């Protein structure tokens, strides 16, 4: 991995460190996923399929709501 050391990754896995957004982006790039994918996975890893579906639907709704406040949005 180029984004960070094995020691740092181990500390993340054990919950002794929390990554900055820059580190999260670097880790995501190293494993070939979008940073949001990695973040969503971290939040949903222990949820049931139904709970994951509900979380995805909520995020989609909230993104649509937030877009209303962005004059340059889609």
C-alpha positions, -999 to 999 in steps of 0.1 A, spaced: 0 0 0 12 34 -8 -12 54 12 -1 44 46 20 19 66 10 -15 78 13 -3 114 -12 25 107 -36 1 90 -34 -22 120 -42 6 143 -72 15 122 -84 -21 122 -81 -23 160 -100 10 164 -70 28 179 -69 54 151 -94 72 130 -84 81 94 -85 116 81 -105 121 49 -71 124 31 -60 90 44 -94 75 37 -91 87 1 -56 72 -2 -66 38 12 -96 38 -11 -74 46 -41 -50 19 -32 -77 -8 -31 -94 6 -62 -127 18 -48 -144 52 -44 -138 67 -9 -175 68 -3 -177 31 -10 -151 25 17 -169 48 41 -203 33 35 -189 -2 39 -174 7 73 -208 20 85 -228 -9 71 -205 -39 75 -224 -53 105 -259 -45 92 -284 -69 78 -292 -68 40 -325 -50 49 -307 -24 70 -281 -18 43 -310 -13 18 -326 12 41 -293 30 47 -288 33 9 -323 46 4 -318 72 32 -285 84 17 -301 87 -17 -330 108 -3 -307 130 17 -284 136 -13 -314 146 -34 -326 170 -6 -291 185 -2 -289 191 -40 -319 215 -37 -296 238 -18 -269 238 -44 -277 262 -72 -252 246 -96 -263 210 -89 -272 185 -116 
